[in-house]
Amino acid sequence: MNPVDSYLQHLAAERRLSPHTLSAYQRDLAQLTQLTAGKPLAELSVTDIRGAIVKLRGHALSPASVARHLSSWRGFYVFACRRLGYASNPCIGLRPPKAAKALPQVLSPDTCAQLLNGDHAATEDNALQARDRAMFELFYSSGLRLSELADLDLNDVNLQSGEAQVTGKGRKTRIVPVGQQALTALAAWLQQRQPRDNTPALFLNQRGTRLSPRSIQLRLQRWAMQAGLSQHVHPHLLRHAFATHVLQSSGDLRAVQEMLGHASISTTQVYTHLDWQHLAKVYDQAHPRARKKS
């Protein structure tokens, strides 16, 4: 087995990364071979890696993309030194170009209400309407990732306790609260749910099998258009809205971290910047010494 295949097998079996993530690692390592003119990975030096970074920048890749490539390469060499007998890690000491951290877009509470409270019955049958409403209420209620919602099974949601068991990144599970609006929408969907071959999936397509992540994205776009929203709405935007609105109301960053399933608090801290933007806007509008003279 070649070194890259060994590494990918390790990521799949021991770290339980998703097929999508494995494909990204494979592409990044293949590009490293291309950027270094096919030189064996075991023979690459710090100079080779630095030259590859320069070439990536020459291709007009963003600093964030270059950083992702370097992270993929560094991870491979850590594995290769430990498991494959490589003499050294040529990525040690190299730093990616700095990139400004982009703040995620956020829907306001009023916009979320407009999306979720809209009447979609005129163009959809009852089952589709009930399913979509349950999905989107659950996104906003519990801050789920798209893959987490698509992977939910019937037994993962407890309507009595108002909780859901979610399997997130690295196959780690967590328990998240489910709000009353989402529980009501889920109960309505379960009355309409008609599975094929006793599939355990919570959300089904019209054939009675598990609804795909792409289909969920398209349904949310359709709902946003029907609700009269002008901006592009995607599932992660509802996750951002959940995190921001809970943080603004509670100020409890650790609780938001747990509910989002973030391994590091630093990942969650981006929402403190969003909250500061909100507070700064309120200050500018309310403080007598901050208001501009008319």
C-alpha positions, 0 to 999 in steps of 0.5 A, a space after each residue: 500500500 502506498 504512503 498516501 493510501 495508508 494515511 487515508 486508511 488511518 484517517 478513515 479507521 482511526 479518526 473516522 473522518 467523512 468521505 468528503 474530508 478524505 477526498 480533500 486530503 487526497 486532493 491536497 496530497 496529490 497536488 503536493 506531488 504535482 507541485 514538486 514535479 513527482 518527487 517522492 514524498 519521502 524525499 521532500 525537504 523544507 525547501 520543496 514544501 516552501 516552493 510548493 507554497 509559493 506556487 500555490 500563491 502564484 495560482 492566486 489561491 487565498 491564504 485560507 486555501 494555502 493554509 488548508 493545503 499546508 495543514 493536510 501536508 503536515 498531518 501526512 508527515 506527522 503520520 509518516 514519521 510515526 508509522 512509516 519510518 520517514 526521517 523528518 517532517 519537512 513542514 515543521 517550522 513553516 507557517 501559512 500566510 495569515 488570512 483575515 477571519 471572515 465573520 459568518 453571515 447571520 439571519 436576524 430573529 425577524 428573518 428567521 421568523 419570516 422563513 419559518 412562519 411563512 405559509 407554504 401550503 399553497 404550493 406543497 402537499 401536506 407531507 412535504 410541508 410538514 417534513 420541511 418545516 420540521 427540518 428547518 425548525 430543528 436546524 434553527 432550534 438546535 444548531 445542527 450541521 447539514 450532515 448531522 440533520 441528514 444522518 438523524 434516525 427516528 430513535 435519535 429524537 425524544 419528543 418527551 424529553 425534548 432532546 436529540 442525540 446527534 453524531 457530529 464530526 469525528 463520529 462524536 455524539 452529543 445531546 442537544 435540546 430541541 425547542 417547543 416549536 421544533 418538537 411540534 413540527 416534528 410531531 406533525 411530520 411523524 404523522 405523515 412519515 411513510 418509510 420504505 423497507 422500515 428505513 430508520 431515517 428521520 427525514 425521508 424523500 418521496 420514495 420513502 428513503 433517507 433524504 440527501 444533504 443536497 436535497 435538504 439544501 435545495 428545499 431550504 432555498 425553495 422555502 426562502 424564496 417562497 417566504 420572500 427572502 432576498 438573501 441566499 439561505 443555506 443550512 449553515 446560516 441557520 446554525 449561525 443564527 442559532 449560535 448568535 441568538 443564543 449567545 446574545 440572549 444568554 452570554 454563555 459561550 461554553 454552553 453554545 460550544 457544547 450545543 454546537 459540538 465544537 472541539 475548541 472554544 476558539 471556534 465558537 468565539 467567532 460568535 462573540 465578534 458577531 455579538 459585539 457587532 450587535 452591541 456596537 450598533 445598539 450603542 451607536 444608536 442609543 448613547 447620546 455621545 455616540 450619535 452623529 449630529 444631524 
